[in-house]
Every structure is written in structure tokens, then in C-alpha cells.
Amino acid sequence: MSANGTLFSTTELDFEAGHKSFYLLVGVRDSGGLEASTVLQVTIVNINDEIPHFTSPRREYSIPEEVRPGTIVANITAEDPDDEGLPGHLLYSITTTSSYLVIDQLTGTIQVAHRLDRDAGELRKNPIISLEVLVRDRPSGGQENCIQITFTVEDINDNPATCRKLTFRPSLDCVFSLFIVIRGISPYRMGSAQSVCALELDLGPTASGLILSQSQHRHLY
């Protein structure tokens, strides 16, 4: 405090750091030596100066294809230091374009919006969905923060194998051998015309169980 009674701070006052109020004993003396004193209470008013921070630890998620729309696949949470541990009024949104997933702006839960088909369309080419989630502490202005999260759509075995014939016709002046093993049946060494068919629509580990079928007109050597 200055000699003319002006009160000023000597350091930065941070409400979130615990500087919420102060009690000061202020004294005054006149030229004749008479004194008086009083206690002042200085209250620090909280302002919206802190950035919300995310509290959900996960940044990568895996979800199976064909889960029903409306299924919750992630729960994004955040806190605002300006709220002093009280329930805040944070708003969540997805800033990247996504037709597959949506977020609840009040709770931060991410849900499936449309069918996830790993075996068709853009998910067949790239099964990873990348999102940027934004959280803000008021509808306009204020403080905000964002994170990147990814979802990997996993394939399930939901498509039956289909058959497409491939016919091999060896020429007379060459030796042609084709060996096929079908569930423990002994291999054939075949000439003449031979057809084999197998086409699996599922991708990844679920496509490892193909059973080959054959139709043949052969000569056994």
C-alpha cells in the first residue's frame, strides 16, 4: 500500500492457485501521532482464463464393423479449471467431417451414426476413421482445446465366400501339374482341363479359412 492509501499487488494473483481472498490490517497515523486501524478483506474474482483439458486417457479405439447405429464407442471427458471442481458447462464437437460417427455436445459420448461396413466403400480402402474433438467452455468466445482420436474398424466374418471359376488348359507340348489339397484329400497331379474357384469377401484374419472346391476333367499320370 502506498502512502496515499492506494492498494496494489506485488505479484500475480491466480484464483486457481489458491489466491481467493486476503485479510489485511491497514493503519493510518496523522501528524499529531493519532492512529487508527481496520481490517480489509480483499476477494479475488475468478475470470475465464483457463483452457479446458481432456481427462479421458485413450486416443485410439477399435470397433467391430456392423455395430448398430446409436452404439456408444467412446466417452470423451474434459474439465475446466475455472469451474473449481464443480460440474461445468463444457460443449463438445467434432471439427472433422465424418458420416460414420457423431458426438453428444453435452456429454462427450461418441456414437455410431451410420452403418460401418468394413468390406465395402471407403472403409474397405482405409478402415481408420480420424476425428478432431473440440471442447469449449462457452458457446462463443471463451477458452477451447482439441485432441486427435482414431477409430479402427475391425473386420468380422459376415460374408460367405463366392465362387469364380478359373480354368487352366495345358498345351500338349508341356507338362502341367496342379496340386490342390482340400481338407485332407490327397493331392492330385492333373492334366487336361481343371477349374478351381474361391473368392473371399471378408478381409484380414477372418479371411484365413477358405475351402477350395474343384470341378475337373483330368487324366491321372
Rosetta constraint file for C-alpha pairs under 8 A:
AtomPair CA 1 CA 5 HARMONIC 6.09 0.50
AtomPair CA 1 CA 6 HARMONIC 5.50 0.50
AtomPair CA 1 CA 7 HARMONIC 4.49 0.50
AtomPair CA 1 CA 8 HARMONIC 6.13 0.50
AtomPair CA 2 CA 6 HARMONIC 5.24 0.50
AtomPair CA 2 CA 7 HARMONIC 6.62 0.50
AtomPair CA 9 CA 13 HARMONIC 7.90 0.50
AtomPair CA 13 CA 19 HARMONIC 6.09 0.50
AtomPair CA 13 CA 44 HARMONIC 7.70 0.50
AtomPair CA 14 CA 18 HARMONIC 6.91 0.50
AtomPair CA 14 CA 19 HARMONIC 5.65 0.50
AtomPair CA 14 CA 20 HARMONIC 7.92 0.50
AtomPair CA 15 CA 19 HARMONIC 4.91 0.50
AtomPair CA 15 CA 20 HARMONIC 5.39 0.50
AtomPair CA 15 CA 44 HARMONIC 6.57 0.50
AtomPair CA 15 CA 45 HARMONIC 7.30 0.50
AtomPair CA 15 CA 46 HARMONIC 5.82 0.50
AtomPair CA 16 CA 81 HARMONIC 6.93 0.50
AtomPair CA 16 CA 82 HARMONIC 7.00 0.50
AtomPair CA 16 CA 84 HARMONIC 7.57 0.50
AtomPair CA 19 CA 44 HARMONIC 6.94 0.50
AtomPair CA 20 CA 43 HARMONIC 6.04 0.50
AtomPair CA 20 CA 44 HARMONIC 4.98 0.50
AtomPair CA 20 CA 45 HARMONIC 7.41 0.50
AtomPair CA 21 CA 41 HARMONIC 6.93 0.50
AtomPair CA 21 CA 42 HARMONIC 5.42 0.50
AtomPair CA 21 CA 43 HARMONIC 4.26 0.50
AtomPair CA 21 CA 44 HARMONIC 5.61 0.50
AtomPair CA 22 CA 41 HARMONIC 5.65 0.50
AtomPair CA 22 CA 42 HARMONIC 5.02 0.50
AtomPair CA 22 CA 43 HARMONIC 6.52 0.50
AtomPair CA 23 CA 39 HARMONIC 6.60 0.50
AtomPair CA 23 CA 40 HARMONIC 5.59 0.50
AtomPair CA 23 CA 41 HARMONIC 4.53 0.50
AtomPair CA 23 CA 42 HARMONIC 6.30 0.50
AtomPair CA 24 CA 39 HARMONIC 5.49 0.50
AtomPair CA 24 CA 40 HARMONIC 4.99 0.50
AtomPair CA 24 CA 41 HARMONIC 6.35 0.50
AtomPair CA 24 CA 42 HARMONIC 7.70 0.50
AtomPair CA 25 CA 37 HARMONIC 6.89 0.50
AtomPair CA 25 CA 38 HARMONIC 5.83 0.50
AtomPair CA 25 CA 39 HARMONIC 4.52 0.50
AtomPair CA 25 CA 40 HARMONIC 6.28 0.50
AtomPair CA 26 CA 37 HARMONIC 5.44 0.50
AtomPair CA 26 CA 38 HARMONIC 5.43 0.50
AtomPair CA 26 CA 39 HARMONIC 6.07 0.50
AtomPair CA 26 CA 40 HARMONIC 6.99 0.50
AtomPair CA 27 CA 35 HARMONIC 7.05 0.50
AtomPair CA 27 CA 36 HARMONIC 5.71 0.50
AtomPair CA 27 CA 37 HARMONIC 4.08 0.50
AtomPair CA 27 CA 38 HARMONIC 6.56 0.50
AtomPair CA 28 CA 35 HARMONIC 5.59 0.50
AtomPair CA 28 CA 36 HARMONIC 5.41 0.50
AtomPair CA 28 CA 37 HARMONIC 6.18 0.50
AtomPair CA 29 CA 33 HARMONIC 5.94 0.50
AtomPair CA 29 CA 34 HARMONIC 5.48 0.50
AtomPair CA 29 CA 35 HARMONIC 4.35 0.50
AtomPair CA 29 CA 36 HARMONIC 6.60 0.50
AtomPair CA 30 CA 34 HARMONIC 5.53 0.50
AtomPair CA 30 CA 35 HARMONIC 6.68 0.50
AtomPair CA 46 CA 82 HARMONIC 7.26 0.50
AtomPair CA 47 CA 82 HARMONIC 7.33 0.50
AtomPair CA 48 CA 82 HARMONIC 6.14 0.50
AtomPair CA 48 CA 142 HARMONIC 6.91 0.50
AtomPair CA 48 CA 143 HARMONIC 7.50 0.50
AtomPair CA 49 CA 82 HARMONIC 7.34 0.50
AtomPair CA 49 CA 143 HARMONIC 7.23 0.50
AtomPair CA 50 CA 80 HARMONIC 7.09 0.50
AtomPair CA 50 CA 81 HARMONIC 6.09 0.50
AtomPair CA 50 CA 82 HARMONIC 6.06 0.50
AtomPair CA 50 CA 143 HARMONIC 6.82 0.50
AtomPair CA 51 CA 80 HARMONIC 6.74 0.50
AtomPair CA 51 CA 81 HARMONIC 7.42 0.50
AtomPair CA 51 CA 143 HARMONIC 5.23 0.50
AtomPair CA 51 CA 144 HARMONIC 5.91 0.50
AtomPair CA 51 CA 145 HARMONIC 6.64 0.50
AtomPair CA 52 CA 78 HARMONIC 6.56 0.50
AtomPair CA 52 CA 79 HARMONIC 5.52 0.50
AtomPair CA 52 CA 80 HARMONIC 4.35 0.50
AtomPair CA 52 CA 81 HARMONIC 6.64 0.50
AtomPair CA 52 CA 135 HARMONIC 7.21 0.50
AtomPair CA 52 CA 136 HARMONIC 7.00 0.50
AtomPair CA 52 CA 137 HARMONIC 7.06 0.50
AtomPair CA 52 CA 143 HARMONIC 6.93 0.50
AtomPair CA 52 CA 144 HARMONIC 6.19 0.50
AtomPair CA 52 CA 145 HARMONIC 6.18 0.50
AtomPair CA 53 CA 78 HARMONIC 5.44 0.50
AtomPair CA 53 CA 79 HARMONIC 5.58 0.50
AtomPair CA 53 CA 80 HARMONIC 6.57 0.50
AtomPair CA 53 CA 145 HARMONIC 6.79 0.50
AtomPair CA 54 CA 76 HARMONIC 7.65 0.50
AtomPair CA 54 CA 77 HARMONIC 5.87 0.50
AtomPair CA 54 CA 78 HARMONIC 3.98 0.50
AtomPair CA 54 CA 79 HARMONIC 6.38 0.50
AtomPair CA 55 CA 76 HARMONIC 7.82 0.50
AtomPair CA 55 CA 77 HARMONIC 5.49 0.50
AtomPair CA 55 CA 78 HARMONIC 4.96 0.50
AtomPair CA 55 CA 79 HARMONIC 6.82 0.50
AtomPair CA 56 CA 75 HARMONIC 7.53 0.50
AtomPair CA 56 CA 76 HARMONIC 5.65 0.50
AtomPair CA 56 CA 77 HARMONIC 5.23 0.50
AtomPair CA 56 CA 78 HARMONIC 6.98 0.50
AtomPair CA 59 CA 148 HARMONIC 6.97 0.50
AtomPair CA 59 CA 149 HARMONIC 4.69 0.50
AtomPair CA 59 CA 150 HARMONIC 6.53 0.50
AtomPair CA 60 CA 149 HARMONIC 5.76 0.50
AtomPair CA 60 CA 150 HARMONIC 4.99 0.50
AtomPair CA 60 CA 151 HARMONIC 6.05 0.50
AtomPair CA 60 CA 152 HARMONIC 7.92 0.50
AtomPair CA 61 CA 73 HARMONIC 7.99 0.50
AtomPair CA 61 CA 74 HARMONIC 7.64 0.50
AtomPair CA 61 CA 149 HARMONIC 7.87 0.50
AtomPair CA 61 CA 150 HARMONIC 6.21 0.50
AtomPair CA 61 CA 151 HARMONIC 4.75 0.50
AtomPair CA 61 CA 152 HARMONIC 6.31 0.50
AtomPair CA 62 CA 151 HARMONIC 5.49 0.50
AtomPair CA 62 CA 152 HARMONIC 4.73 0.50
AtomPair CA 62 CA 153 HARMONIC 6.06 0.50
AtomPair CA 62 CA 154 HARMONIC 6.73 0.50
AtomPair CA 63 CA 67 HARMONIC 8.00 0.50
AtomPair CA 63 CA 73 HARMONIC 7.06 0.50
AtomPair CA 63 CA 151 HARMONIC 6.92 0.50
AtomPair CA 63 CA 152 HARMONIC 6.25 0.50
AtomPair CA 63 CA 153 HARMONIC 5.15 0.50
AtomPair CA 63 CA 154 HARMONIC 5.93 0.50
AtomPair CA 64 CA 153 HARMONIC 5.54 0.50
AtomPair CA 64 CA 154 HARMONIC 4.57 0.50
AtomPair CA 64 CA 155 HARMONIC 6.24 0.50
AtomPair CA 64 CA 156 HARMONIC 6.76 0.50
AtomPair CA 65 CA 116 HARMONIC 5.10 0.50
AtomPair CA 65 CA 117 HARMONIC 5.63 0.50
AtomPair CA 65 CA 118 HARMONIC 5.83 0.50
AtomPair CA 65 CA 153 HARMONIC 5.75 0.50
AtomPair CA 65 CA 154 HARMONIC 5.76 0.50
AtomPair CA 65 CA 155 HARMONIC 5.86 0.50
AtomPair CA 65 CA 156 HARMONIC 6.55 0.50
AtomPair CA 66 CA 115 HARMONIC 6.12 0.50
AtomPair CA 66 CA 116 HARMONIC 5.15 0.50
AtomPair CA 66 CA 117 HARMONIC 5.93 0.50
AtomPair CA 67 CA 71 HARMONIC 6.83 0.50
AtomPair CA 67 CA 112 HARMONIC 7.68 0.50
AtomPair CA 67 CA 115 HARMONIC 7.29 0.50
AtomPair CA 67 CA 116 HARMONIC 6.92 0.50
AtomPair CA 68 CA 112 HARMONIC 7.11 0.50
AtomPair CA 68 CA 115 HARMONIC 7.00 0.50
AtomPair CA 69 CA 111 HARMONIC 7.25 0.50
AtomPair CA 69 CA 112 HARMONIC 4.74 0.50
AtomPair CA 69 CA 113 HARMONIC 5.12 0.50
AtomPair CA 69 CA 114 HARMONIC 5.60 0.50
AtomPair CA 69 CA 115 HARMONIC 6.52 0.50
AtomPair CA 70 CA 111 HARMONIC 5.37 0.50
AtomPair CA 70 CA 112 HARMONIC 5.18 0.50
AtomPair CA 70 CA 113 HARMONIC 6.25 0.50
AtomPair CA 71 CA 111 HARMONIC 5.33 0.50
AtomPair CA 71 CA 112 HARMONIC 5.49 0.50
AtomPair CA 72 CA 109 HARMONIC 6.61 0.50
AtomPair CA 72 CA 110 HARMONIC 5.73 0.50
AtomPair CA 72 CA 111 HARMONIC 4.34 0.50
AtomPair CA 72 CA 112 HARMONIC 6.65 0.50
AtomPair CA 73 CA 109 HARMONIC 7.72 0.50
AtomPair CA 73 CA 110 HARMONIC 5.87 0.50
AtomPair CA 73 CA 111 HARMONIC 5.70 0.50
AtomPair CA 73 CA 112 HARMONIC 7.13 0.50
AtomPair CA 74 CA 109 HARMONIC 5.83 0.50
AtomPair CA 74 CA 110 HARMONIC 5.13 0.50
AtomPair CA 74 CA 111 HARMONIC 7.25 0.50
AtomPair CA 75 CA 107 HARMONIC 7.96 0.50
AtomPair CA 75 CA 108 HARMONIC 5.82 0.50
AtomPair CA 75 CA 109 HARMONIC 4.30 0.50
AtomPair CA 75 CA 110 HARMONIC 6.11 0.50
AtomPair CA 76 CA 107 HARMONIC 7.84 0.50
AtomPair CA 76 CA 108 HARMONIC 4.84 0.50
AtomPair CA 76 CA 109 HARMONIC 5.93 0.50
AtomPair CA 76 CA 110 HARMONIC 7.50 0.50
AtomPair CA 77 CA 107 HARMONIC 7.62 0.50
AtomPair CA 77 CA 108 HARMONIC 6.09 0.50
AtomPair CA 78 CA 90 HARMONIC 7.80 0.50
AtomPair CA 78 CA 135 HARMONIC 7.56 0.50
AtomPair CA 79 CA 88 HARMONIC 7.36 0.50
AtomPair CA 79 CA 90 HARMONIC 7.82 0.50
AtomPair CA 80 CA 84 HARMONIC 7.81 0.50
AtomPair CA 80 CA 85 HARMONIC 7.93 0.50
AtomPair CA 80 CA 88 HARMONIC 6.75 0.50
AtomPair CA 80 CA 90 HARMONIC 7.63 0.50
AtomPair CA 80 CA 137 HARMONIC 7.20 0.50
AtomPair CA 81 CA 85 HARMONIC 7.20 0.50
AtomPair CA 83 CA 87 HARMONIC 7.09 0.50
AtomPair CA 83 CA 88 HARMONIC 5.88 0.50
AtomPair CA 88 CA 137 HARMONIC 7.85 0.50
AtomPair CA 89 CA 106 HARMONIC 7.77 0.50
AtomPair CA 89 CA 137 HARMONIC 6.20 0.50
AtomPair CA 89 CA 138 HARMONIC 7.09 0.50
AtomPair CA 90 CA 106 HARMONIC 6.81 0.50
AtomPair CA 90 CA 135 HARMONIC 6.50 0.50
AtomPair CA 90 CA 136 HARMONIC 5.68 0.50
AtomPair CA 90 CA 137 HARMONIC 4.64 0.50
AtomPair CA 90 CA 138 HARMONIC 6.67 0.50
AtomPair CA 91 CA 105 HARMONIC 5.16 0.50
AtomPair CA 91 CA 106 HARMONIC 5.49 0.50
AtomPair CA 91 CA 107 HARMONIC 7.99 0.50
AtomPair CA 91 CA 108 HARMONIC 7.91 0.50
AtomPair CA 91 CA 135 HARMONIC 5.52 0.50
AtomPair CA 91 CA 136 HARMONIC 5.38 0.50
AtomPair CA 91 CA 137 HARMONIC 6.34 0.50
AtomPair CA 91 CA 138 HARMONIC 6.96 0.50
AtomPair CA 91 CA 139 HARMONIC 7.23 0.50
AtomPair CA 92 CA 103 HARMONIC 7.17 0.50
AtomPair CA 92 CA 104 HARMONIC 6.91 0.50
AtomPair CA 92 CA 105 HARMONIC 4.29 0.50
AtomPair CA 92 CA 106 HARMONIC 6.38 0.50
AtomPair CA 92 CA 107 HARMONIC 7.54 0.50
AtomPair CA 92 CA 108 HARMONIC 5.72 0.50
AtomPair CA 92 CA 133 HARMONIC 6.96 0.50
AtomPair CA 92 CA 134 HARMONIC 5.68 0.50
AtomPair CA 92 CA 135 HARMONIC 4.58 0.50
AtomPair CA 92 CA 136 HARMONIC 6.77 0.50
AtomPair CA 93 CA 103 HARMONIC 6.31 0.50
AtomPair CA 93 CA 104 HARMONIC 7.56 0.50
AtomPair CA 93 CA 105 HARMONIC 5.73 0.50
AtomPair CA 93 CA 108 HARMONIC 7.98 0.50
AtomPair CA 93 CA 133 HARMONIC 5.79 0.50
AtomPair CA 93 CA 134 HARMONIC 5.25 0.50
AtomPair CA 93 CA 135 HARMONIC 6.57 0.50
AtomPair CA 94 CA 102 HARMONIC 7.39 0.50
AtomPair CA 94 CA 103 HARMONIC 6.78 0.50
AtomPair CA 94 CA 131 HARMONIC 6.73 0.50
AtomPair CA 94 CA 132 HARMONIC 5.76 0.50
AtomPair CA 94 CA 133 HARMONIC 4.68 0.50
AtomPair CA 94 CA 134 HARMONIC 6.09 0.50
AtomPair CA 95 CA 131 HARMONIC 7.47 0.50
AtomPair CA 95 CA 132 HARMONIC 5.65 0.50
AtomPair CA 95 CA 133 HARMONIC 6.29 0.50
AtomPair CA 95 CA 134 HARMONIC 6.68 0.50
AtomPair CA 96 CA 131 HARMONIC 5.75 0.50
AtomPair CA 96 CA 132 HARMONIC 5.76 0.50
AtomPair CA 97 CA 131 HARMONIC 7.93 0.50
AtomPair CA 98 CA 102 HARMONIC 7.61 0.50
AtomPair CA 98 CA 131 HARMONIC 7.65 0.50
AtomPair CA 99 CA 113 HARMONIC 6.88 0.50
AtomPair CA 99 CA 114 HARMONIC 6.80 0.50
AtomPair CA 100 CA 112 HARMONIC 5.94 0.50
AtomPair CA 100 CA 113 HARMONIC 5.06 0.50
AtomPair CA 100 CA 114 HARMONIC 4.99 0.50
AtomPair CA 100 CA 115 HARMONIC 7.08 0.50
AtomPair CA 100 CA 116 HARMONIC 7.02 0.50
AtomPair CA 101 CA 110 HARMONIC 6.59 0.50
AtomPair CA 101 CA 111 HARMONIC 5.64 0.50
AtomPair CA 101 CA 112 HARMONIC 4.72 0.50
AtomPair CA 101 CA 113 HARMONIC 4.97 0.50
AtomPair CA 101 CA 114 HARMONIC 7.23 0.50
AtomPair CA 102 CA 110 HARMONIC 5.58 0.50
AtomPair CA 102 CA 111 HARMONIC 5.47 0.50
AtomPair CA 102 CA 112 HARMONIC 6.53 0.50
AtomPair CA 102 CA 113 HARMONIC 6.02 0.50
AtomPair CA 103 CA 108 HARMONIC 5.93 0.50
AtomPair CA 103 CA 109 HARMONIC 5.57 0.50
AtomPair CA 103 CA 110 HARMONIC 4.33 0.50
AtomPair CA 103 CA 111 HARMONIC 6.26 0.50
AtomPair CA 104 CA 108 HARMONIC 5.17 0.50
AtomPair CA 104 CA 109 HARMONIC 5.43 0.50
AtomPair CA 104 CA 110 HARMONIC 6.51 0.50
AtomPair CA 116 CA 123 HARMONIC 7.79 0.50
AtomPair CA 116 CA 153 HARMONIC 7.55 0.50
AtomPair CA 117 CA 121 HARMONIC 7.72 0.50
AtomPair CA 117 CA 123 HARMONIC 6.77 0.50
AtomPair CA 117 CA 124 HARMONIC 7.82 0.50
AtomPair CA 118 CA 123 HARMONIC 5.17 0.50
AtomPair CA 118 CA 124 HARMONIC 5.26 0.50
AtomPair CA 118 CA 127 HARMONIC 6.56 0.50
AtomPair CA 118 CA 153 HARMONIC 6.57 0.50
AtomPair CA 118 CA 154 HARMONIC 6.96 0.50
AtomPair CA 118 CA 155 HARMONIC 5.71 0.50
AtomPair CA 119 CA 123 HARMONIC 6.93 0.50
AtomPair CA 119 CA 124 HARMONIC 4.95 0.50
AtomPair CA 119 CA 155 HARMONIC 7.52 0.50
AtomPair CA 119 CA 201 HARMONIC 6.84 0.50
AtomPair CA 119 CA 202 HARMONIC 6.15 0.50
AtomPair CA 119 CA 203 HARMONIC 6.92 0.50
AtomPair CA 120 CA 124 HARMONIC 5.01 0.50
AtomPair CA 121 CA 125 HARMONIC 7.17 0.50
AtomPair CA 122 CA 126 HARMONIC 6.12 0.50
AtomPair CA 122 CA 127 HARMONIC 7.62 0.50
AtomPair CA 123 CA 127 HARMONIC 4.44 0.50
AtomPair CA 123 CA 128 HARMONIC 7.37 0.50
AtomPair CA 123 CA 153 HARMONIC 7.74 0.50
AtomPair CA 127 CA 152 HARMONIC 5.77 0.50
AtomPair CA 127 CA 153 HARMONIC 5.23 0.50
AtomPair CA 127 CA 154 HARMONIC 7.42 0.50
AtomPair CA 128 CA 150 HARMONIC 6.70 0.50
AtomPair CA 128 CA 151 HARMONIC 5.64 0.50
AtomPair CA 128 CA 152 HARMONIC 4.56 0.50
AtomPair CA 128 CA 153 HARMONIC 6.31 0.50
AtomPair CA 129 CA 150 HARMONIC 5.60 0.50
AtomPair CA 129 CA 151 HARMONIC 5.02 0.50
AtomPair CA 129 CA 152 HARMONIC 6.39 0.50
AtomPair CA 129 CA 153 HARMONIC 7.75 0.50
AtomPair CA 130 CA 148 HARMONIC 7.18 0.50
AtomPair CA 130 CA 149 HARMONIC 5.98 0.50
AtomPair CA 130 CA 150 HARMONIC 4.43 0.50
AtomPair CA 130 CA 151 HARMONIC 6.42 0.50
AtomPair CA 131 CA 148 HARMONIC 5.82 0.50
AtomPair CA 131 CA 149 HARMONIC 5.40 0.50
AtomPair CA 131 CA 150 HARMONIC 6.13 0.50
AtomPair CA 132 CA 146 HARMONIC 6.63 0.50
AtomPair CA 132 CA 147 HARMONIC 5.67 0.50
AtomPair CA 132 CA 148 HARMONIC 4.59 0.50
AtomPair CA 132 CA 149 HARMONIC 6.37 0.50
AtomPair CA 133 CA 146 HARMONIC 5.45 0.50
AtomPair CA 133 CA 147 HARMONIC 5.51 0.50
AtomPair CA 133 CA 148 HARMONIC 6.45 0.50
AtomPair CA 133 CA 149 HARMONIC 7.50 0.50
AtomPair CA 134 CA 144 HARMONIC 7.03 0.50
AtomPair CA 134 CA 145 HARMONIC 5.83 0.50
AtomPair CA 134 CA 146 HARMONIC 4.32 0.50
AtomPair CA 134 CA 147 HARMONIC 6.82 0.50
AtomPair CA 135 CA 144 HARMONIC 5.53 0.50
AtomPair CA 135 CA 145 HARMONIC 5.48 0.50
AtomPair CA 135 CA 146 HARMONIC 6.17 0.50
AtomPair CA 136 CA 142 HARMONIC 7.09 0.50
AtomPair CA 136 CA 143 HARMONIC 5.75 0.50
AtomPair CA 136 CA 144 HARMONIC 4.12 0.50
AtomPair CA 136 CA 145 HARMONIC 6.57 0.50
AtomPair CA 137 CA 142 HARMONIC 6.14 0.50
AtomPair CA 137 CA 143 HARMONIC 5.87 0.50
AtomPair CA 137 CA 144 HARMONIC 6.50 0.50
AtomPair CA 138 CA 142 HARMONIC 5.80 0.50
AtomPair CA 138 CA 143 HARMONIC 7.55 0.50
AtomPair CA 155 CA 202 HARMONIC 7.05 0.50
AtomPair CA 155 CA 203 HARMONIC 6.39 0.50
AtomPair CA 155 CA 204 HARMONIC 6.77 0.50
AtomPair CA 155 CA 206 HARMONIC 7.09 0.50
AtomPair CA 156 CA 202 HARMONIC 7.34 0.50
AtomPair CA 156 CA 206 HARMONIC 6.29 0.50
AtomPair CA 157 CA 202 HARMONIC 6.21 0.50
AtomPair CA 157 CA 206 HARMONIC 5.35 0.50
AtomPair CA 157 CA 207 HARMONIC 7.39 0.50
AtomPair CA 158 CA 202 HARMONIC 7.20 0.50
AtomPair CA 159 CA 200 HARMONIC 7.84 0.50
AtomPair CA 159 CA 201 HARMONIC 6.10 0.50
AtomPair CA 159 CA 202 HARMONIC 6.06 0.50
AtomPair CA 160 CA 200 HARMONIC 7.22 0.50
AtomPair CA 160 CA 201 HARMONIC 7.26 0.50
AtomPair CA 161 CA 198 HARMONIC 6.80 0.50
AtomPair CA 161 CA 199 HARMONIC 5.50 0.50
AtomPair CA 161 CA 200 HARMONIC 4.56 0.50
AtomPair CA 161 CA 201 HARMONIC 6.27 0.50
AtomPair CA 161 CA 210 HARMONIC 7.62 0.50
AtomPair CA 162 CA 198 HARMONIC 6.28 0.50
AtomPair CA 162 CA 199 HARMONIC 5.13 0.50
AtomPair CA 162 CA 200 HARMONIC 6.48 0.50
AtomPair CA 162 CA 201 HARMONIC 7.78 0.50
AtomPair CA 163 CA 197 HARMONIC 5.08 0.50
AtomPair CA 163 CA 198 HARMONIC 4.86 0.50
AtomPair CA 163 CA 199 HARMONIC 5.57 0.50
AtomPair CA 164 CA 196 HARMONIC 7.92 0.50
AtomPair CA 164 CA 197 HARMONIC 5.00 0.50
AtomPair CA 164 CA 198 HARMONIC 6.17 0.50
AtomPair CA 164 CA 199 HARMONIC 6.55 0.50
AtomPair CA 165 CA 195 HARMONIC 5.96 0.50
AtomPair CA 165 CA 196 HARMONIC 5.70 0.50
AtomPair CA 165 CA 197 HARMONIC 4.73 0.50
AtomPair CA 165 CA 198 HARMONIC 7.81 0.50
AtomPair CA 166 CA 195 HARMONIC 5.42 0.50
AtomPair CA 166 CA 196 HARMONIC 5.51 0.50
AtomPair CA 166 CA 197 HARMONIC 6.28 0.50
AtomPair CA 167 CA 193 HARMONIC 6.76 0.50
AtomPair CA 167 CA 194 HARMONIC 5.59 0.50
AtomPair CA 167 CA 195 HARMONIC 4.44 0.50
AtomPair CA 167 CA 196 HARMONIC 6.82 0.50
AtomPair CA 168 CA 193 HARMONIC 5.82 0.50
AtomPair CA 168 CA 194 HARMONIC 5.41 0.50
AtomPair CA 168 CA 195 HARMONIC 6.54 0.50
AtomPair CA 169 CA 191 HARMONIC 8.00 0.50
AtomPair CA 169 CA 192 HARMONIC 5.99 0.50
AtomPair CA 169 CA 193 HARMONIC 4.95 0.50
AtomPair CA 169 CA 194 HARMONIC 6.95 0.50
AtomPair CA 170 CA 174 HARMONIC 6.97 0.50
AtomPair CA 170 CA 175 HARMONIC 7.51 0.50
AtomPair CA 170 CA 176 HARMONIC 5.88 0.50
AtomPair CA 170 CA 191 HARMONIC 6.87 0.50
AtomPair CA 170 CA 192 HARMONIC 6.22 0.50
AtomPair CA 170 CA 193 HARMONIC 7.32 0.50
AtomPair CA 176 CA 190 HARMONIC 7.34 0.50
AtomPair CA 176 CA 191 HARMONIC 6.01 0.50
AtomPair CA 177 CA 189 HARMONIC 5.51 0.50
AtomPair CA 177 CA 190 HARMONIC 5.71 0.50
AtomPair CA 177 CA 191 HARMONIC 6.55 0.50
AtomPair CA 178 CA 188 HARMONIC 7.22 0.50
AtomPair CA 178 CA 189 HARMONIC 5.75 0.50
AtomPair CA 178 CA 190 HARMONIC 5.95 0.50
AtomPair CA 178 CA 191 HARMONIC 7.86 0.50
AtomPair CA 179 CA 187 HARMONIC 5.56 0.50
AtomPair CA 179 CA 188 HARMONIC 5.63 0.50
AtomPair CA 179 CA 189 HARMONIC 5.86 0.50
AtomPair CA 179 CA 190 HARMONIC 7.66 0.50
AtomPair CA 180 CA 187 HARMONIC 5.48 0.50
AtomPair CA 180 CA 188 HARMONIC 6.52 0.50
AtomPair CA 181 CA 185 HARMONIC 5.88 0.50
AtomPair CA 181 CA 186 HARMONIC 6.40 0.50
AtomPair CA 181 CA 187 HARMONIC 5.39 0.50
AtomPair CA 182 CA 186 HARMONIC 7.88 0.50
AtomPair CA 182 CA 211 HARMONIC 6.84 0.50
AtomPair CA 182 CA 212 HARMONIC 6.25 0.50
AtomPair CA 182 CA 213 HARMONIC 7.40 0.50
AtomPair CA 183 CA 211 HARMONIC 7.60 0.50
AtomPair CA 188 CA 220 HARMONIC 7.73 0.50
AtomPair CA 189 CA 220 HARMONIC 6.50 0.50
AtomPair CA 189 CA 221 HARMONIC 6.92 0.50
AtomPair CA 190 CA 194 HARMONIC 7.69 0.50
AtomPair CA 190 CA 218 HARMONIC 5.72 0.50
AtomPair CA 190 CA 219 HARMONIC 6.06 0.50
AtomPair CA 190 CA 220 HARMONIC 5.70 0.50
AtomPair CA 190 CA 221 HARMONIC 7.15 0.50
AtomPair CA 191 CA 218 HARMONIC 5.46 0.50
AtomPair CA 191 CA 219 HARMONIC 5.50 0.50
AtomPair CA 191 CA 220 HARMONIC 7.01 0.50
AtomPair CA 191 CA 221 HARMONIC 7.89 0.50
AtomPair CA 192 CA 217 HARMONIC 6.44 0.50
AtomPair CA 192 CA 218 HARMONIC 5.18 0.50
AtomPair CA 192 CA 219 HARMONIC 6.40 0.50
AtomPair CA 193 CA 216 HARMONIC 6.29 0.50
AtomPair CA 193 CA 217 HARMONIC 5.43 0.50
AtomPair CA 193 CA 218 HARMONIC 6.26 0.50
AtomPair CA 194 CA 214 HARMONIC 7.66 0.50
AtomPair CA 194 CA 215 HARMONIC 6.59 0.50
AtomPair CA 194 CA 216 HARMONIC 4.67 0.50
AtomPair CA 194 CA 217 HARMONIC 6.26 0.50
AtomPair CA 194 CA 218 HARMONIC 6.99 0.50
AtomPair CA 195 CA 214 HARMONIC 5.77 0.50
AtomPair CA 195 CA 215 HARMONIC 5.31 0.50
AtomPair CA 195 CA 216 HARMONIC 5.88 0.50
AtomPair CA 196 CA 212 HARMONIC 7.17 0.50
AtomPair CA 196 CA 213 HARMONIC 6.20 0.50
AtomPair CA 196 CA 214 HARMONIC 4.81 0.50
AtomPair CA 196 CA 215 HARMONIC 6.74 0.50
AtomPair CA 197 CA 212 HARMONIC 6.40 0.50
AtomPair CA 197 CA 213 HARMONIC 5.96 0.50
AtomPair CA 197 CA 214 HARMONIC 6.59 0.50
AtomPair CA 198 CA 210 HARMONIC 7.24 0.50
AtomPair CA 198 CA 211 HARMONIC 7.34 0.50
AtomPair CA 198 CA 212 HARMONIC 5.70 0.50
AtomPair CA 198 CA 213 HARMONIC 7.08 0.50
AtomPair CA 200 CA 207 HARMONIC 6.42 0.50
AtomPair CA 200 CA 210 HARMONIC 7.17 0.50
AtomPair CA 201 CA 207 HARMONIC 7.72 0.50
AtomPair CA 202 CA 206 HARMONIC 6.45 0.50
AtomPair CA 202 CA 207 HARMONIC 5.46 0.50
AtomPair CA 203 CA 207 HARMONIC 5.49 0.50
AtomPair CA 204 CA 208 HARMONIC 7.65 0.50
